[in-house]
Amino acid sequence: MPYEISHDFAKVIPDVDAIYMTRIQDEWDVDNESSRINTAAYYFTKEHLNILGKKAVIMHPLPRRLEIDPAVDGDPRAVYWRQVRNGMWIRAALILSIFGCDGAVRDYCKEHQL
C-alpha cells in the first residue's frame, strides 16, 4: 500500500481517504517524556472539515484528548463512534465464541425472531 510521510498535516488532508487519529500513550512514559512533544500541529479541528474530502473518514480508537476537536463529532465523516461500537460487538462475539456460547445466542435470536 503506498503511503507518504509528511510533517504538514493540513497539506495532506484534502488528498486522504481516511485519517486515523490516536492519542499519545503517555501512561507508558518512564520520565514524562511525552510532555516534551508538541503535537498541536496534528490536532484535527473543525476548520479541517472544510478541506477534508466528502467521502473521507476520520477514525480514532478512543479515548481521546485534544487531538480531535469535539466540534467534529457531529460530522458524518467522523466514524469513531461507529468504530468503537463495532469493536464492542466484535469483542462480544469473540468472547461468546471462546466460551462456546455463540450457538445459544443464535438459537435465542431465531426463537425470538431477532
Wavefront OBJ file of the C-alpha trace (Angstrom):
o trace
v 0.000 0.000 0.000
v 1.586 3.295 -0.998
v 1.942 5.921 1.687
v 3.580 9.272 2.236
v 5.200 10.694 5.344
v 4.557 14.396 5.853
v 5.053 16.916 8.596
v 2.430 19.221 7.081
v -0.846 17.781 8.362
v -3.149 20.366 6.765
v -1.462 19.939 3.366
v -2.321 16.231 3.091
v -5.892 16.373 4.467
v -7.552 17.116 1.081
v -5.855 14.088 -0.511
v -6.616 11.341 2.001
v -9.346 8.697 2.102
v -9.028 8.205 5.863
v -7.455 9.902 8.838
v -6.656 7.620 11.751
v -6.004 9.699 14.843
v -4.818 8.450 18.204
v -3.528 9.999 21.386
v -0.075 9.996 22.897
v 0.150 6.888 25.082
v 1.759 8.729 27.993
v 0.736 6.080 30.503
v 3.793 4.197 29.216
v 6.175 7.114 29.877
v 9.100 6.437 32.156
v 10.144 10.049 32.733
v 7.184 12.120 31.444
v 8.905 12.235 28.048
v 5.634 12.639 26.104
v 5.061 16.039 27.679
v 8.124 17.303 25.785
v 6.477 16.625 22.398
v 4.230 19.321 20.952
v 1.554 17.544 18.883
v -0.718 20.594 18.441
v 0.163 20.837 14.733
v -1.532 17.448 14.260
v -4.830 18.175 16.022
v -7.871 17.757 13.776
v -10.019 20.877 14.091
v -13.456 21.884 12.888
v -11.771 24.035 10.234
v -10.110 20.927 8.772
v -13.572 19.616 7.854
v -13.675 22.264 5.107
v -10.709 20.688 3.302
v -11.417 17.024 4.056
v -12.822 15.045 1.124
v -16.577 14.382 1.086
v -16.062 10.584 1.230
v -13.077 10.581 3.597
v -13.461 9.299 7.164
v -11.914 10.263 10.476
v -11.163 7.353 12.802
v -9.947 7.130 16.402
v -9.818 4.174 18.820
v -10.821 6.376 21.793
v -10.434 7.626 24.444
v -9.257 10.905 23.048
v -7.820 14.074 24.445
v -7.164 17.179 22.368
v -6.274 15.511 19.062
v -9.825 15.856 17.659
v -11.944 18.908 18.375
v -15.321 17.807 19.860
v -16.946 20.123 17.286
v -16.014 17.461 14.684
v -18.120 14.771 16.403
v -21.365 15.594 14.595
v -19.864 15.365 11.109
v -20.908 12.188 9.243
v -17.260 11.601 8.272
v -16.351 11.212 11.953
v -16.834 7.457 12.211
v -15.059 6.834 15.537
v -18.307 6.336 17.489
v -19.362 3.633 14.998
v -15.821 2.255 15.054
v -15.941 1.854 18.846
v -19.458 0.365 18.774
v -18.422 -2.159 16.127
v -15.373 -3.026 18.221
v -17.630 -3.709 21.197
v -19.780 -6.124 19.177
v -16.816 -7.963 17.689
v -15.294 -8.399 21.176
v -18.653 -9.727 22.422
v -18.780 -12.185 19.508
v -15.221 -13.347 20.203
v -15.982 -13.890 23.899
v -19.128 -15.867 23.020
v -17.126 -17.973 20.579
v -14.285 -18.592 23.040
v -16.736 -19.840 25.660
v -18.762 -21.829 23.130
v -21.937 -19.797 23.659
v -22.357 -18.451 20.133
v -24.818 -21.214 19.219
v -27.001 -20.427 22.244
v -27.201 -16.782 21.225
v -28.021 -17.755 17.631
v -30.797 -20.099 18.857
v -32.185 -17.385 21.157
v -32.302 -14.903 18.268
v -34.072 -17.388 15.997
v -36.582 -18.295 18.713
v -37.377 -14.631 19.400
v -37.165 -13.581 15.741
v -34.369 -11.078 16.410
l 1 2 3 4 5 6 7 8 9 10 11 12 13 14 15 16 17 18 19 20 21 22 23 24 25 26 27 28 29 30 31 32 33 34 35 36 37 38 39 40 41 42 43 44 45 46 47 48 49 50 51 52 53 54 55 56 57 58 59 60 61 62 63 64 65 66 67 68 69 70 71 72 73 74 75 76 77 78 79 80 81 82 83 84 85 86 87 88 89 90 91 92 93 94 95 96 97 98 99 100 101 102 103 104 105 106 107 108 109 110 111 112 113 114
